[in-house]
Amino acid sequence: MYCDLHAHSTASDGTDAPADLPKLAKQAGLSAIALTDHDTTSGIPEFLAAAKRARIKAVPGIELSADPAIIHNTADNTHDDTPRVGTLHILGYFIKPDAPHLAEVQERLLNAREQRNPQMIDRLNELGMVIKYEEVTEAAGGQIVGRPHIGQIMMEKGYVKSIHEAFARYLGSQGEAYIRKDRLSAEEAIEAIHEAEGLAVLAHPTQLGLETPSQLEHAVARLKTLGLDGIETRHSDHTPRDTQLFTRLANKLGLTPTGGSDYHGSRKTLDLGSQKVPIDVYENLLDAHRQRVGA
């Protein structure tokens, strides 16, 4: 029995509706699935209702984008002036989607996206690509506009061959058109998740952009001092060696390990359930949540 604890829907930048994910999860042979849309909980009600109909275990979640400045601080708590090349995402599991502080955080991040996306498109135009913001919003179908929607238009117009290429060359954290939207500290991201009675988990640690295991351990240890509950040990970006490293780190720091595919539907070549995360991972996460909320 397997689970997938990292999946996105059309409520953010996936291509499948929240109500379709439980059915797709069952078809993939999964026993549990989490909806972790970027910076929004809007798809959770229909996701949970569909999961109940499909008789599959469901985890209401979110993936918050946070400022990675804390991971580049040195052991003596001073900034080391290392360029911030990585990204920091915090997953929230078993959250109450209508929690007030979490709603405020979502509004702030939405405003940051609305400022960032047109600026990135302006940069693409400066690079010779003729792209209009209206084309990107149409691709988003009325949902939150994200970089994959920009990549979709770039691909449709022939500027790149795939969304992966769009991120590698232009939209990723080291791309020519990338603009940061970090408006949320790691501390506030974790606080918002905890106030929503959820567990805070570090998503895809490889995307922190750190070069050595010691740098990673220092960064994760700092996040734990802020209340981090877990770390995503299995992810589509992780090699088997990465998974072993992150699992050892979780054990050393007393963090709950999680895992998932980071499924986005047809926008990424990742299958739901592709990470073969044992159902025990879901059960352990559920136990950790019960201990946190005293259930």
C-alpha positions as CSV (number, residue, x, y, z in Angstrom):
1,M,0.0,0.0,0.0
2,Y,1.3,3.4,-1.0
3,C,0.5,7.1,-0.6
4,D,1.4,10.4,-2.3
5,L,1.7,13.4,0.0
6,H,2.6,16.1,-2.5
7,A,0.1,16.9,-5.3
8,H,-1.2,20.0,-6.9
9,S,-4.5,20.8,-8.6
10,T,-6.0,23.6,-10.8
11,A,-6.5,25.6,-7.7
12,S,-2.8,26.5,-8.1
13,D,-0.7,25.3,-11.1
14,G,-1.8,21.7,-11.7
15,T,-4.0,20.5,-14.6
16,D,-6.4,18.3,-12.6
17,A,-9.3,19.6,-10.6
18,P,-9.2,19.1,-6.9
19,A,-12.2,16.8,-7.1
20,D,-10.4,14.6,-9.7
21,L,-7.3,13.8,-7.6
22,P,-8.8,11.2,-5.2
23,K,-10.2,9.2,-8.2
24,L,-6.8,9.4,-10.0
25,A,-5.1,8.4,-6.8
26,K,-7.2,5.3,-6.5
27,Q,-6.6,4.4,-10.1
28,A,-2.8,4.7,-9.3
29,G,-3.2,2.2,-6.5
30,L,-2.8,4.7,-3.7
31,S,-4.5,4.5,-0.3
32,A,-3.9,8.1,0.7
33,I,-3.2,11.4,-1.0
34,A,-2.5,15.0,0.1
35,L,-3.5,18.1,-1.7
36,T,-0.7,20.7,-1.3
37,D,-1.5,23.6,-3.7
38,H,0.9,26.5,-3.8
39,D,-0.1,29.2,-1.4
40,T,-3.8,28.4,-1.5
41,T,-6.4,26.2,0.3
42,S,-9.2,27.0,-2.1
43,G,-9.4,23.5,-3.6
44,I,-9.5,21.6,-0.2
45,P,-13.3,21.5,0.3
46,E,-14.1,19.8,-3.0
47,F,-11.0,17.6,-2.6
48,L,-12.1,16.3,0.7
49,A,-15.7,15.7,-0.5
50,A,-14.4,13.7,-3.5
51,A,-12.0,11.7,-1.3
52,K,-14.9,10.7,0.9
53,R,-16.9,9.5,-2.1
54,A,-13.9,7.6,-3.4
55,R,-13.2,6.1,0.0
56,I,-9.6,7.2,0.1
57,K,-7.6,8.8,2.9
58,A,-7.1,12.5,2.3
59,V,-4.8,15.1,3.8
60,P,-5.7,18.8,3.5
61,G,-2.5,20.6,2.9
62,I,-0.7,23.6,1.4
63,E,2.7,24.5,0.1
64,L,3.9,27.9,1.3
65,S,6.7,29.8,-0.4
66,A,9.1,31.4,2.2
67,D,12.2,33.6,2.2
68,P,15.3,31.3,2.2
69,A,17.4,33.9,4.0
70,I,17.5,31.9,7.2
71,I,19.2,29.0,5.5
72,H,22.2,31.2,4.5
73,N,22.8,32.5,8.0
74,T,26.0,31.3,9.7
75,A,26.2,29.4,13.0
76,D,26.8,32.7,14.8
77,N,23.5,34.0,13.5
78,T,25.0,36.5,11.0
79,H,24.3,36.6,7.3
80,D,27.2,35.1,5.3
81,D,26.4,37.1,2.1
82,T,26.0,33.9,0.1
83,P,23.8,34.6,-3.0
84,R,20.3,33.2,-2.4
85,V,20.1,30.8,-5.3
86,G,17.7,28.3,-3.7
87,T,14.0,28.2,-2.8
88,L,12.4,27.4,0.5
89,H,8.9,25.8,0.5
90,I,7.1,24.7,3.7
91,L,4.4,22.0,3.4
92,G,1.4,22.2,5.8
93,Y,-0.4,18.9,6.5
94,F,-3.8,18.3,8.2
95,I,-4.5,22.1,8.2
96,K,-7.8,23.8,8.8
97,P,-8.2,25.6,5.5
98,D,-10.2,28.5,6.9
99,A,-7.8,29.3,9.7
100,P,-7.6,33.2,10.0
101,H,-3.8,33.7,10.0
102,L,-3.3,31.2,7.2
103,A,-5.9,33.1,5.2
104,E,-4.0,36.3,5.7
105,V,-0.8,34.7,4.6
106,Q,-2.4,33.4,1.4
107,E,-3.6,36.9,0.6
108,R,-0.1,38.3,1.1
109,L,1.4,35.6,-1.2
110,L,-1.3,36.1,-3.8
111,N,-0.5,39.8,-3.9
112,A,3.3,39.0,-4.3
113,R,2.5,36.7,-7.2
114,E,0.4,39.4,-8.9
115,Q,3.3,41.8,-8.7
116,R,6.0,39.2,-9.7
117,N,4.4,37.5,-12.7
118,P,4.0,40.6,-14.9
119,Q,7.6,41.6,-14.1
120,M,8.8,38.1,-15.2
121,I,6.8,38.5,-18.5
122,D,8.4,41.9,-19.0
123,R,11.8,40.3,-18.7
124,L,10.9,37.6,-21.2
125,N,9.8,40.3,-23.6
126,E,13.1,42.0,-23.2
127,L,14.7,38.7,-24.2
128,G,12.8,38.7,-27.4
129,M,9.7,36.6,-26.5
130,V,6.3,38.1,-27.4
131,I,4.1,37.1,-24.5
132,K,1.1,39.0,-23.0
133,Y,0.0,38.7,-19.4
134,E,-3.5,38.1,-20.6
135,E,-2.4,35.0,-22.4
136,V,-1.0,33.6,-19.2
137,T,-4.1,34.4,-17.1
138,E,-6.2,32.7,-19.7
139,A,-3.9,29.6,-19.4
140,A,-4.5,29.7,-15.6
141,G,-8.2,29.4,-16.2
142,G,-9.2,31.9,-13.5
143,Q,-7.0,30.2,-10.9
144,I,-3.8,31.5,-9.3
145,V,-1.3,32.3,-11.9
146,G,2.1,30.5,-11.5
147,R,5.3,30.1,-13.4
148,P,4.1,26.9,-15.0
149,H,1.4,28.9,-16.7
150,I,4.1,31.2,-18.1
151,G,6.1,28.2,-19.2
152,Q,3.0,26.7,-20.9
153,I,2.7,29.8,-23.1
154,M,6.4,29.8,-23.8
155,M,6.1,26.2,-25.0
156,E,3.0,26.9,-27.1
157,K,4.7,29.7,-28.9
158,G,7.8,27.6,-29.6
159,Y,10.3,29.5,-27.4
160,V,11.1,26.4,-25.4
161,K,10.5,22.7,-26.1
162,S,9.1,21.9,-22.6
163,I,8.1,23.5,-19.4
164,H,11.2,21.9,-17.8
165,E,13.4,23.8,-20.3
166,A,11.4,27.0,-19.5
167,F,12.3,26.6,-15.8
168,A,15.9,25.6,-16.4
169,R,16.7,28.5,-18.7
170,Y,14.3,31.3,-17.7
171,L,11.8,30.8,-14.9
172,G,13.8,28.8,-12.3
173,S,15.7,30.4,-9.4
174,Q,18.8,30.8,-11.6
175,G,16.9,31.6,-14.8
176,E,17.3,34.8,-16.9
177,A,13.8,36.0,-16.2
178,Y,13.4,34.9,-12.6
179,I,12.2,37.4,-9.9
180,R,11.8,36.5,-6.3
181,K,8.5,36.8,-4.6
182,D,9.6,36.0,-1.1
183,R,7.4,38.1,1.3
184,L,7.0,35.5,4.0
185,S,9.6,34.5,6.6
186,A,10.2,30.8,7.4
187,E,9.1,31.5,11.0
188,E,5.8,33.0,9.9
189,A,5.1,30.2,7.4
190,I,5.6,27.6,10.2
191,E,3.5,29.7,12.7
192,A,0.6,30.0,10.2
193,I,0.6,26.3,9.6
194,H,0.7,25.6,13.4
195,E,-2.1,28.1,14.0
196,A,-4.1,26.2,11.5
197,E,-3.5,23.1,13.6
198,G,-1.2,21.5,10.9
199,L,2.3,20.0,10.7
200,A,5.0,22.0,9.1
201,V,7.3,20.0,6.8
202,L,10.3,21.1,4.7
203,A,9.6,20.4,1.0
204,H,12.2,19.0,-1.4
205,P,15.4,19.9,0.5
206,T,17.4,19.7,-2.7
207,Q,15.8,23.0,-3.9
208,L,17.4,24.8,-1.0
209,G,20.5,25.0,-3.3
210,L,23.0,24.0,-0.5
211,E,26.3,22.5,-1.5
212,T,27.2,20.2,1.4
213,P,25.5,17.9,3.9
214,S,26.8,20.1,6.8
215,Q,25.2,23.2,5.3
216,L,21.9,21.3,4.9
217,E,22.0,20.0,8.5
218,H,22.7,23.5,9.8
219,A,19.8,24.9,7.8
220,V,17.3,22.2,8.8
221,A,18.4,22.5,12.4
222,R,17.6,26.2,12.3
223,L,14.2,25.5,10.8
224,K,13.6,23.1,13.6
225,T,14.2,25.8,16.2
226,L,11.3,27.6,14.6
227,G,9.1,24.6,15.0
228,L,9.6,22.5,11.9
229,D,7.9,19.1,12.3
230,G,9.1,17.1,9.4
231,I,11.2,16.8,6.2
232,E,10.2,15.5,2.7
233,T,12.7,12.7,2.3
234,R,11.2,11.2,-0.9
235,H,10.5,13.5,-3.9
236,S,10.8,13.3,-7.6
237,D,13.9,15.5,-7.5
238,H,15.7,13.3,-5.1
239,T,18.2,10.6,-6.0
240,P,18.4,7.4,-3.9
241,R,21.4,8.9,-2.2
242,D,19.5,12.1,-1.4
243,T,16.7,10.1,0.1
244,Q,19.2,8.2,2.4
245,L,20.8,11.5,3.4
246,F,17.5,13.2,4.2
247,T,16.2,10.1,6.1
248,R,19.4,10.1,8.3
249,L,18.9,13.8,8.9
250,A,15.2,13.3,9.9
251,N,16.3,10.6,12.4
252,K,19.1,12.7,13.8
253,L,16.9,15.8,14.3
254,G,13.7,14.0,15.3
255,L,11.7,15.1,12.3
256,T,8.9,13.2,10.7
257,P,9.8,12.0,7.2
258,T,7.2,12.5,4.4
259,G,7.2,11.9,0.6
260,G,5.4,12.5,-2.6
261,S,5.7,13.0,-6.3
262,D,5.0,16.7,-6.6
263,Y,2.4,15.8,-9.1
264,H,1.1,18.7,-11.4
265,G,-0.8,16.7,-13.9
266,S,0.2,17.1,-17.6
267,R,2.4,20.2,-16.8
268,K,5.2,17.9,-15.5
269,T,6.2,14.4,-16.6
270,L,5.6,13.0,-13.1
271,D,3.0,10.3,-12.4
272,L,0.9,10.4,-9.3
273,G,2.3,7.8,-6.9
274,S,5.5,7.5,-8.8
275,Q,7.6,7.8,-5.6
276,K,6.1,4.6,-4.1
277,V,5.9,6.1,-0.6
278,P,4.7,3.4,1.8
279,I,1.4,4.0,3.5
280,D,3.3,3.8,6.8
281,V,4.6,7.3,6.0
282,Y,1.0,8.6,6.0
283,E,0.2,6.7,9.2
284,N,3.3,8.1,11.0
285,L,2.4,11.6,9.8
286,L,-1.2,11.2,11.1
287,D,0.2,10.0,14.5
288,A,2.5,13.1,14.7
289,H,-0.4,15.3,14.0
290,R,-2.6,13.7,16.7
291,Q,0.3,14.3,19.1
292,R,0.6,17.9,18.2
293,V,-3.1,18.7,18.5
294,G,-3.7,16.4,21.5
295,A,-6.2,14.2,19.7
